């Protein structure tokens, strides 16, 4: 079976081709480039490098979010369009779980962190010793509240993600020796890991592509403002 993996949930761009459980081609970029202009050329290039044509792809895995609103939307839109055009299944995986999977060899709690600005993060905590079982659900948290949850658990935690650096001093102040920073080699999403995680779940039906939606974990600012206005008008 041949998979195409696409991750544009944040500033890094990752694409990969996996065939019968082996990575045939993979690419990751960590540059401030507009994904809307770069993702399709990257997909076309990696399919070509793998010696394949789009019709050879059997399934697509995409990072479903949370993360950058624009980045998540671009990746999901491209993946849905390709999946429906090719009439193949589309599987979504949490962008936070993809990061946590990089630290799969760590036997303990792994906390994936993506900066959501204003002292907030998209965060999720997984137990890598139990097949990345969710310990704290993916969500939009203030960093302080996420650290309080981890402090209550009272176990050692490995933090992964390039945005961990933004909060590292705060993390160490709250958790002390319980907190460990993952090597920077774990910080970028891997489209190969994305596909591997998608393979662990039941393959969706092609018809499910119509109902596939991103996971934002919070309202975008425009939507939040609109809802606020509606509530005020009803008073």
N, C-alpha and C positions, 0 to 999 in steps of 0.2 A: 504494500500500500504506500502511496506517495502523498505526503503532506506538504502544504505550504504554511509557514508560520509568519505572522505579521504583528509587530509590536510598535505602535506609534503613540502610546499612552502619555509619554512625557518627552523631554527633549531628545533622548536617545532614539534612534531608529534601528530596529533589528528585524531581519528577515532570514528565513532558512528554508531549506528543502530537506526533508527526511524521507528516506525510502527504506521500507522494511526494517525499521528500527535502527537505521544508521544515518548520521548526518552526511548528506552529499555535498551541501554547500551552505554556508552561513556568513552573514555579514552584520556588523554592528557599527553604528556611527554615533558619536557623541558631540555633535556640532549644532550650533543654533541655526538650523536650516528649516525653512518652511516645509513641513511634511506633505502639504498638499501638492507641492511641486516635485518632491523627491521620492515619495513612496512608490508610485507606479514605475518610474525608471528603475528603482532598486529591485522591485519584484520582477520586472522583465529581464533585468540583467542576471539575477540569480537563477531564474528558470533557464536562461540561455547557457549560463556556466555549468549547470547541471546536465546539459545536453537533452533538455526536455522541451516540450511545448505545453501551453496551458491546458490542452485537452488531456494531458497525461496526469494531471493533478486529481487525486481521489477525494481529498478533504482539505479544509482550511481551518487553521486555528488562529484566533485573534485575541489580543489582549483587550479585555472588555472594559477595563477601568478598575478602580478610579485613577484619576490623574488629571492632566491638563484637559480642560473641556474640549478645546479645539483638537488636540492630539488624539484623544479617545474617539471623538466624532469622526475624524478623518479615517482612522484605522478601521473602525466598524463599518463606515460607509463603503470603503473600498472592498473590504472583505465580503460584505453582503452582496455587493454588485457582482463581484467575481463568482461567488458561490452560486448565485441565482442564474447567472449567465451560463456557467458550466454545469449547472444542475447537480451540484455536489454538496455534501453536508458542511455546515459551518458550526464550529465549536468555540465557545468563549471561555476564557480563563482569567481570573483576577490578576491584575497587574502586580498587586502586592504579593500574591502567591508565587508568581513567576520570579520575583526577586528573592523570596524566601527559599525557593528551590535551589538557588545558587549555593546556599549554605547547607545543602542536604547532608553533608558529611558531619555536620555539627550535631551532636546528640543532646539536644535541649531546646529551649525556647528561642525562636528567631523572630525578631520584630522588624518588619519592613516599614520604611518611612519615606514618604514623599511630601515635600513642602507644599502646603496649601495656602501659605502666606498669613500674615497677621497672627503669628504665633500658633497657627493651626497646622495640622498635618492630616494626610490620608495615611492611616496606619492599620496594621493587622498583625496579630501575633499567632505563630504556628509552632507546633511541637514537631520538630524534625525527627525526633526519635519514634514518632508514631505517624509516619507517612504524611507529614504536614497537616495534621489535625488542627483545626482552628481552635485557639485558646481565647483570643479576643477577636471578635468579628471585625472584618474590614469596615472602616467607617471614617467619618470626618470628625476629628477630635481636636480639642486644644492640646498642645503638647503636655501641658501641666496635668490635664485629666488623664491622658494616656499613661503618663509616668506614675500617677497615683494608682491606677489599676495594676500596673506591673509591680509596684511596691507592695501592694496587698498580696499579690501572688507570692512574692518573696523568693523567686528562683533566679538563677543566673540567666541573662538574656544577651543574645548576640544581635547587634543592630546592623542592618544592611540597607544599602541605598546611598546614592551619592549625596542626598540631602541630609543625611545623618550629621554631616559636618556642621551644618547650620545650627544644630541643637545640641552638639556634643557636650559643651560645657554644662548646659542645663541638665542633660542626662546624667552626667557624672555627679553633679551636685545632689541629685535626687536618689540615685541608685548606687553610687559609690562602686565598690568592687563587684557588685552584681552585674554591672554593665561591661560588655566587651564590644569593641568596634571590629566589624568584619574587615578583612583585607579589601583594598580598593578593587581588586580583581573580581570581587563579587557584586560590585555596585551597579553594573549595567545589566539591563534585561537581556536574556538569551532567548532567541526565537526557537532554538533547539529545546530548551527547557519548557518553553510554552507548548510546543508540540508534544513533548513527553507527558506533560500534565494532562493535556487534552486526550491523549491515548488511554489514560487511566479511567476515563468516564465513558458511558454508553454513547455511541455516535448518534447525534440528533438526526431526525428525518429532514430531508431536503425542504419539505414544506414549512418546517419550523423557522427557516431563514426569514420569512415574512415578519415574524414576531420577535426577532432578535433585536435587543436594544442595549445601549451602553449602560454601564454601572457608574453613575457619577458620584453617588454617596452624599450629594448635597445639591440643593437648587443652585442653578447659575444665578448671578447677581440680577440680571434682567428679570428672570422669572420670579425671584424672591421679592423684588421691588413691585412687580405687578400684583402679586398676591397680597402684599402689604397694602397697596392702594385699594384693592377690592374690599379688604376687610374694613378699611377706614371709611369707604363709601357706604358700607352697610350699617354703620353706627348711627 
